[in-house]
Amino acid sequence: MPLTITLPDGSEREYQDGVTGYEIASDIGSRLAKAAVAITVNGDMYDLHRPLAEDAAVSIVTENTEAGRHVIRHSAAHIMAQAVLELFPGAKFAVGPAIEDGFYYDFQVDEPFTPDDLSRIEAKMGEIVAADQSFDRGELSIDEALETFADQPFKREIIQGVDAGEGVGGETVSIYRNGQFVDLCRGPHLPSTGGLKAFRVMKSAGAYWRGDENRAQLQRVYGTGWESKKALDAYIVRLEEAAKRDHRKLGAELDLFSFPSELGSGLAVWHPKGGILRNTIEDYSRRTHAAFGYEYVLTPHVAKASLWETSGHLRFYRDGMYPPMELDGGENSPGQKYFVKPMNCPFHILIYKSRSRSYRELPLRLFELGAVYRYERSGVLHGLMRARGFTQDDSHIFTMESQLRGELRSLLDFVLMVLRDFGFEDFEADLSTRPEKGIGDPDLWIKAEEYLAAALEHSDLPYQLAPGEGAFYGPKIDIHIRDAIGRRWQLSTIQLDFAQPENFELEYTSRENTKERPVMIHRALFGSVERFIGILIEHYAGALPGWLSPVQVTVVPVADRHNEYARAVADTLSAANIRVTVDAADETVGEKIRSAITQKHPVILVVGDNDVDNDTVGIRIRGDDTEERGVAVDEAARRIGVLVAPPR
């Protein structure tokens, strides 16, 4: 029976029942067939050699795409698990997904893996690849699957969850076999292990089963897989560059911040230079928001449990909150529980609710640099990128539904304007839809998602769907940037919320003098100030733009007799609001210049006898090895002022 296959360009081709993706790719061209690793069938991923039984829209997934690399890494994870089970008899294997730039697999073994163990695992993987074992898909009943994995407790728990309706299926589970190895899996996979062209085992770390610190501790082995050795080598170079840019390392070297153990994990203190950097960013945020119609508010750090019950956080976000404090509220409220805030939104809702509101006030845009606290698991903490205490540049906009379309469009423009001010230009977006435990009317969720999609399409911002990744109260747009070495970072978020105004019974008086519900937009531009600074440090490798640099100019006197003149030059620059320091250390000029370069200062001014006599300086700009001599101090101040001027 002939099948009609529709290709991405809209063209149609006829094939016989049972045709495979590989055969379709070969029919289109040999180069495409060589690069193919899987296909999509009506939007679902299929193995390249899986027969098709009905008309379908088909696209070929190639190895050099993100979807293709996902298939490569998924297959590499299976090969890693096979290698570990062969090398470590009695090992128990848990889960092994593909992740950005790589993959991992979790194992329960008697002892943590050593570097030698990782080398052995990589070598064994090479043997499995060389054996070119085919990946064969199959299905098992629940009973058959439990029998197959009789000695694997983590797999049995997954199977029992499927049987209980926690996963897709219920009556059967899909598996993949290669050689003697079998694993639970939905696929797709490479046609065979020999298709894994370039891989490396990277490191191991501790992990808990299902992320629960009360359950079994496992060993997580990370690897990376690519379509070619060239791509792998480029990734390794990128990792080496990323290590040089690590914000934790640079933060210490530039004396910006630290994480004292006495405070507890995930809590930073900011040193004077870091304080200048933070204040510069926060001052920019305040004046930019004020210029675009936002009103600045302040809220406390704690609130009674009842507030978090109304908002839904205690129901849906409890694991991310610090334990409560039980305080004596007096005779009328003994034993009252308080929580430090994980989010600012309920406080802004209370500001809105503090008095009656009219349609004339909407949209009402509230803005706060609000500190929040989240009890992140210790295993995921990562400097400023993942902390337990941080500050959000948080805004909540209360608007009529009739204003939503225009508000969302202008909000996206505002977000991209701000990110461009910090030097980012490469943007992508995710549209995250309703999660399984979303609250509120499903029809309103659909409406909210349509509003967000329309705003994205109007902005011409490329985006992809992230099904089920919305906040519990509403769908969201997440804006991603690419940094200087190509890494993708999620920064700004715009969340559309019909549910919280309902939870808190928010109202405004309409033009017709009726009571109506506003719609709420949650919005953070930086995500958090701390994480944003971490990303900036890594993006610029510590050499921040002039307007952000804690020290913008170092004045270097050639000898002690020039110190007084150097301080006078510094005073002139300070009067022009330029951040300047004088290096009067008992060192050579070369050593002082090297110190300023190491500290990433944008401008170095060198002053000697001729400069004292002629009221001039020698000027060196970061990135330029040459020094311009004999520049008048006033002219130097003017030029530096332009160089370090903030964007608005």
N, C-alpha and C positions, 0 to 999 in steps of 0.2 A: 504494500500500500504506500503510495507516494506521500511524502511530507512536504509542507511548505515552510521553509526557513526564512525568516525576515532578518536581514542584517542591519547594523546600526545606521547605514546610510539610507535605509528604507527600501533597498532592493530586495527582491525575493528570489530564492533558488529552490528547485525541487530535488529531493533526495528520497531514497528508499527508507522505509521503516527500519529502525535500528542503526541509522547513521550516527557516527560519533563526532564529537567536536574536533578531534584530530583530522578526521576525513574532511570535514567542512573547511578547516584551516588549510589543509593541503590543496583542496580544490581552489581556494582563493589564491594561494601562492606558497611556494616552498619556503621562502624566508619567513613568512608568517607562521607556518607549521613548525619551523625550527625554534622559533621564539615562544610558541604557545606553551602554557603550563596548565590552563584550565579554561572553562567557558562559563558564561552566564546564560541561563535559560529562563526567559521571562523574569529576569532579575535575580534568580537564585544561582549560586555557584555550583557547578558540576565538574566532576573529573573529566579529563580530556578524552578518555576512552569509554565513558559511560554512554550506552546506546540511548537514542531519543526515540520516543514512541508516539509523539503527536506534534502537530504544528506548533511552532514556537518562535519567539524573537530571541536571537542568539548573538552574542558578541564574544570575540576571542580575547582571553586574558593573556597578556604577554609577560615575560619574565622581568622586563625593565619598568613595570608599573608598580604602584603601591599595592594594588590587588594581587599582582603576580608575585611580588616579594612576600606578601602575606602567605601565599601558598607554599613558596620555597621554605619559609621559616617554620611553618606548621609541620611540613614534612621533616625538616631538620630536628624539630623537637621530638618527633617519634624516633628518629634515628638515635638521638641522644639517649632517650629512655631505653631503647634496645641495648645500646652500648653499656649503660650502667647496670642493667639487669644481668648482662653476660659477665661483667667484670666483678660484680658484687652480689653473689648469690644470697638470696634472702632479703634483698632490698625491696621495699614497697614503694610503688610509684603512685603519685597523686594526680596532678594536672600539669599540662604543659602547653600554654598558649603561645601564639605569635604575638609580639609586642612591637612597638615602634623601634625600628632598626635592629630587631633581633627576636629572641625567643628565650623561654626558660622552661625548666621542668623541676617539679618538687619531688624529693625522695625522702623516705625514712630509712636511715642507715645507722649502723652501730656507732660510727665515729664521723665527725665532720670531714668533709673532703679536704685533702691537702693539695698544694700546687702540683705535686707529682701525680696525684689521682686525676686532676683535670687534664694533664698531659696524656695520661693513659686513656681517658675517655675520648679525647680528640683523636687519638691514634685508632682506637677501636671504631669510632665513627667513620674514619677513612677506610677501614676494611669493609664496613657495611656498604659504603658508597661504591667501592670498587666491585663488590659482589653484584651490584645492579639488580637488587631484589625488587620485584614488582609490588606496588601498593594495590591491594585487592580489597574492594569494599564488600561488606556482607551485612546481614541483619540476624539478630538473635532474639528469641523470646526472652522475657525477663528471667525465667527459670534457667534457660540455657546460659544467659549472660552471668547470672550468679554462680553457676557451676564453672564457667570458663575462668572467672576471676575469684575462685574459691579462696585463694591464699593472698588476695589483695584487698585489704579492708577499705581503703579509700575508694577504690573502684566499686566495691559492693555498696558503699554508702551512696555513691552517685546513682547507681542502678536502682537502689531502693527509693531514692528521691524521685526518679522518673516514674517508677511504679506508683508512687503516691501522688502523682500529678504535678510534681514540681518542675518537670522538664517537658520538652516536646516529645510527643509519642505517647507512651503509656503501656502499649502492648509489646512493642519491640524496641530494641536499641540498635543503632548502627555501629559497626566495628570496621577496623582496617587491619589487614594482615600484611606483613612483609617478612619473608623467611619464617622463622619460628616465633616471631613477635606478633602480639595482637594487642590492640588498644581500643577503648571506646572512642568514637570519633564520628563527627558528622561530615568531615571532609570539607572541601576536596583536597587531594594530594597530587604531588608530582606523579607521573606514570610509574616511575621507579626510583629507587634510592640513587641510582647513577645520575639522576637529573640534578642532584645537589652539587653545583659546580664550585662553590667557594664558601667556606664556613670557618668559624673559629670558636672554640670554647673560651669564654672570657674570664669568668670569676664564679665564686660561690658565696652564698650568704645564708643566714638563718631565716626561716619563715614559719609562720604558724598555719596549720591546716584551716582552710576557709578564713584566714585572717584573724582567727580568734585566739588570743593569747592564753586562753584556758584549755586549748586543745593541743594536739600533738605538735611538737616542734619538728620541723622538717629542714632539709638542706635544699636550697634552691640553687640550681646551676644555670648560669646565663650563657647564652651563645649568640652569635650573629651569623646570618646567612645572606648571600648575595648572588646575583645572576652571573657574576664573573669575578675573576681574581682582581681585575682592574677596579671594579666597584668596591670589593672588599678592601683593597689597599687604600683607596680614597677614603673609605670610612675610618680606617685605622688612623690615617693622617688627621682626619677631622677630630677623632677622639683625643689625639695628642694635643691638638690645638685647643680643644675644649678644656683639657687638663690645665693648660697654661692660663686659661681664662677663668678658671674656677673662682667664683666670687668669694668663697670662704678663704681661699689662699690670698687673693688680692685684697680682700677686706682687712686681713691681718697686716699684710705688707704696707698697705696705704693708711693703716691706723684709723679705720672707719668704724668698726664694731667688733664685738666679741661675744662669746656665749659662755659666761662663767658657770662652772659646774655647780656653784653654790645656789644658783637661781633655779636650777632644774632644766631638763632638756627642752629645746625649742624656744627658749626665751633669750632675746638679745639685749645687750646694752650698747648704746651708741656713744662713741668717743667724740671729742670736739669736732674733728673734721667730718665724721659721719653725721653729726648734728647739723653742721652747715649744709651738707648735701640734702638731708631730709627737709630742713627748713626751706631750702631753695625750691624743692619740688612741691612742698605743701603750700608755700606762698604762691607759686605759679597756679596751683590748683584752686586756691581761694579766689584769686583775682580773676581767673578765667571763668570760673563758675559765676561769680558776681556779674561779669560782663555779659553773660548769656542767660540772665534771668533767674538764677538760683538764689535761695535765701539760706544763710548759714545758721545751723542749729547745733546744740550740744546736748548730749544725753548721758546718763550715768552708766556705770559699768556693770551693775547688778540689777536684778528685778525679781519680784516674787514669782514663785512657781506658777501661780494662776495665769500670769501673762503668757508664759510659754505653753501652757495648756491651751489657752484660747488660740494662739497662733498656730498650734500644731507641732511646734518644735519638740515638745516632750514626747510626742507620739512618733514622729518621723525622724528626729535628729538627735535623740537622746544619747546615742553612742558617741556622738561628736562633742558632747557637752561635758564640762568639768562636773565633778560631784557637787551636790548642793551643800550650802551652808545652812544649818538650822539655827535660827536666831530667835531669841525671846522677844516677842513683839509687845510684851506687857500683858496685863490681865485679860484684855479683850482678844488677843491673838497669840496665845502661847505656841511655841514651837513652829514658827513660820519658816518655810523653806525659801531660800534665795539661790538663784543661779547667776554666775557671771555670764555675760551675754556672748553667744556665738555669732549673733547677727544684730544689726541695728534696726531692721525694719519694724519690729513691733513698737519701738520707741517713737519712730516717726509717725506711725499710725496714731499713737496717743496724742502727738502734737496736733495732727489733723483733727482729731476727735475732741480737742480741748474746748471747742466752741462750735456753734453752728456755722455752716459754710454755704456760700452762694455760688451759683454758676459763674458769676462775675470774677471770682477768685481763681478759677481754673483755666489752665493747668497751674497747680501749685507745685513748685519744684523746691524740695527741701534737700539740703546738702550738709554732710558732716564728714569730718575726718575722725571717724569713730574707732576706738580700740575694741577689738573683739578677741575672744579666747576660745580655742577649740582643742579638745583633748585628742590630738592626733596620736596614733600609735607610734611608739618609739622607733619602730623599724622603717617608717616612712619619712621621718624628719630629715630635712636636708637644708641646713643653713637657713638663709632667708627665704628659700624657695618653698619650704614646707615647715612652718613654725607653729607654735602653740599660742603665741600672742602676737598680734599684728594689727595694723591700722588700715581700714578700708576708706577709700574716697567714695563714700556711699551716698547715693542720691535716691530719693523716692519721689516719684512724680504722680500726683493725683489729678486725674483728668476725666472729662466726659468722654464717653465712647465716640461721640461725633468728632472729637479732636484727635483721636488716636492716630489716624493715618498720617496727618501732618506732623504730630509730635514724634512719632517713630522715625519718620524720614529725617527730620531735623536732628534728632538724637544720634542717628547713625553718622550724619555729617559731622556733628560735634565730636563724636568719639574718634573718627578718623583724623580730624583736624588736630586733636590733642596728641595722638600717637605720632603724627607727622612732625609735630613740634619737637619731639624727642628723637627724631631721626629715623623713624621706621616708615617704610614705603610698601612693603610686600605684605598684603593682607589676604586672609581667607576667613571664612565663617562656617560655623556649624549651627544648624537649626535643630535644637533638641526638643523632642516631643514628649508627650505624657508618659511618666514612669508607671510601673505597675501599681504603685501605692499613691498615685496622685489624688489630691482632694478636690472636691468641687464638682460641678455639673460637667459631664463629658462633652456636651454640646458647646459649652463655653470654652473648653480646651480647644476644640476644633476651630472655633472662631478666633481664639487668640493665636493659634498656629498660623491661620490664614493671614492675620494682620502682620505677623512677623515676616512671613514669606513675601508678602507684598512689599514690605519695606526693603527687604534684601534685593528683590528684583528691581525695584526702582533705583537702588543705589548702584546697580551693576557690580555688586560685590560677589565674587564667586563663593558658593556655599554648597555644603552637602548636609544631608539629613543625619541626625544622630538619634535614632529611634529609642525612646524610653529613657533618655538622658536628661529630661527636664527636671527642674526643681519640683518638690512635692506640691507646690501651690501654683505652678504655671510653667509654660514652655519658655524657652530662652534662645537668644542669639549669643554665641560665644565668638569673639573676634580673636583670630590667631595672627601672629606676625612671624616672619622669618628673620632670624638674626644674621649677623655678619658671616657666620660659617654655615648657614643653611638650616639651623635647627628651628623647629616649629614650637612656638610658645603660645599658650592661651592667655590672653590678657583681659580685655574688657568683656563685660557681660551685660545684656539687656534682657530682663525677665518681665513677662507680661502676666499680670495677676488679676483674675476676676474673683479669686477665692477669699483672700484675706479681707477685702472690703465687706464680704458677706460674713466672715467669721466675727469681725468687730462691729458689724452693723453700721458701717460708715454711710453718711448721707450728705447730699447737698440739695439746696433749694433751686429748682429749675426756673427757667424763664416763665413757665406756666404756673409757678408757685406750688409745684408738686415735689415730693421727696424722692430723690433718685440716688442710686448707688454710683459712686465714682469707680473708675478703673485705676489700678495701681501699676506703675512701672518701677521695677527695681533696677538700679543701674550703678555699676562700678567701672571706672575707666582703667585704673591701674590694676584692678583685682585686689591687691593689697600694696601699700606703699613699700613694705619690706621686700616683697617678691619682685616688684617692679624695679627696685634698686638693684637687686641681685641680677636681674635680666640685663639691665643697663650696663652694669659692671662687666658682665660676660660679653655682651654685644660689642662694647668699646674696648675690651681687654684692659679695663681700668683707666684708659685715656679718655676720660669723659669730655664731652663738649665744654668749651670754655665757660659757658654760663653756669654749668653744673659743677665745675671743679671747685673743691673746697679751697684750694690755694690756686689762684689764677696767675700770679706772677711771683717769681723769686728774684730778688735783687742780690747779686753776687758782687761784693767789694773785692777788688784784686788784692788789697792789703789792708791791714788794720787802720791805716791812716785814711782810708776811704769809707770807713764805717759810718761816720757822721753824715757824709754826703749821701750814702746809700739810704740812710733812714729818712733823709729829707725827700729823696725821690719817692720812697714808699709813702710818705705823708701826702705827697701830691697825688699819687694814685689812689690812696684811700679816700681822699676828698672827692674823687670821681667815682666812688662806690665800687672800686676794684679791690678784690681780696688779695693782699700782698704780704709777703714775709721777707725779711732780710736774713740771709745766711751769713752770720758773723763768726762762724765756727773757725777754730784754729786749724784750717786745712788749706790745701792748695786750691787754686781756682778750678783746676780740672776736676778735683774731687767734689767740689761744691756743685759744679755743673752736672757731673754724673749723678749726684744725689738728687738733684731737681728732675733730671730725666727719669730716673728710677721711680720717683714719686709722681710721674705723669703730669707735671705742672705745664700748662699750655705755653707760658712765656718765661724766658730767662733774660734778665737785664744784667749786663756786666758793666761795672763802673770802675774807672781808673783815673790816673792823673789828668789826662786830656779831658775826660768827662767833667771832672771837678772844675777845671779851668773854663770850660765852654758850655756848662749846663746841658750836657748831653748824656746819652747812654749807648751801650751796644745792645742790640736786641736779637734774640734767637727765638724763633717760633717753633713749637713742637712739630716734628716731622721734617724740619729743614735743618740740615747740618751746618749751614752757613750762618755767619753772624754779621749783621749790618751795623757798622760802626758810625758814631757821630750823629745819632738821631737826637734831635732836640727833645727834652723831657716832655714838653707840652704836646709835641707831635706823637711821641710814643704813647702818651696817655690817651690821645684821641684814637689812635689805631687800635690800641688794646681794648678801649671801650667798645669799639665796633666788634672786635673779635669775640668778646665775652658777653655781649648784650643778649638778654633773654629774648625768646621768640615773640613775646607779646607782653 
